[in-house]
């Protein structure tokens, strides 16, 4: 090592560069499990926060190993998963260039912690996010427009994803001291068609 002059092989994988702290606390979901019609509609993801670490003693089930059927001590991570609330759903259709959004439907009532996500500075903002949308749903014209959009999503979409956010007030982790909710799309797998998935998503809205 101390006498290398001309060349030397690399140490480490370049796929993990740059080695620095991530800018965002929430990671990206780049893929979801494969869809199947053999099961009922169900969600495929959730949001969790790292609450700490500990260790466990378990029986190792690894045939061929010298430690098979013996007790081993391993480090484990404790993940806290706060309750999530559905606030809408999005439909996507398959195209030669990938998935393209058909449309989205939001619930009429959004909590304050969810609306905080749409502002950079909640304290100095006018806090008018989704006020026009909620008012439009109260009228007959707005309700009919939403029904037409739902029908369009059912007819054209092949992928349905639920819009859900975390309920930060119910999080017991004192190190996550923010009131702004994390919003994400959760794919709905299972069911015979898009209509069944949309019906499942509507059951979870505002719950």
Beta strands, then each sheet from edge to edge (+ up, - down):
strand 1: 42-43
strand 2: 49-59
strand 3: 71-80
strand 4: 84-95
strand 5: 98-106
strand 6: 159-166
strand 7: 183-189
sheet 1: 1+ 7- 6+ 4- 5+
sheet 2: 2+ 3-
end
